[in-house]
Amino acid sequence: MFQNNLAFEIADQYSDRPMEFLKSLYDISCYVPGTYAEIWKFIMENGNSLKRYCNVFLFFEKIGIMIEE
């Protein structure tokens, strides 16, 4: 239930600022550079999945949505 609430909070926070949401995925606190396999390996190690690391940015890169400079 906590994750659902957090997801809705994030959706509300960024609903009118999608590029800000995309930029947040590259924040040093959750961004892990690398390939899909490398990132999943890192996320699965040492409880990193519980430390808010994610690879969601890969989805946006795959469909060609990039951060505006």
MOSUL-V822265 format. One line per field, one symbol per residue. phi: phi as a letter, one per 40 degrees, with the letter a starting at -180 (. if undefined). psi: psi as a letter, one per 40 degrees, with the letter a starting at -180 (. if undefined). Layout:
phi->???
psi->???
//
This chain:
phi->.dcccccccccccbdbbccccccccbcdcbcbchcdcccccccccfgcccbgcabddcdccccgcbccc
psi->dddddddddddddedegdddddddeehdeehhiaiddddddddeifeddefeiifdddddddeehihh.
//
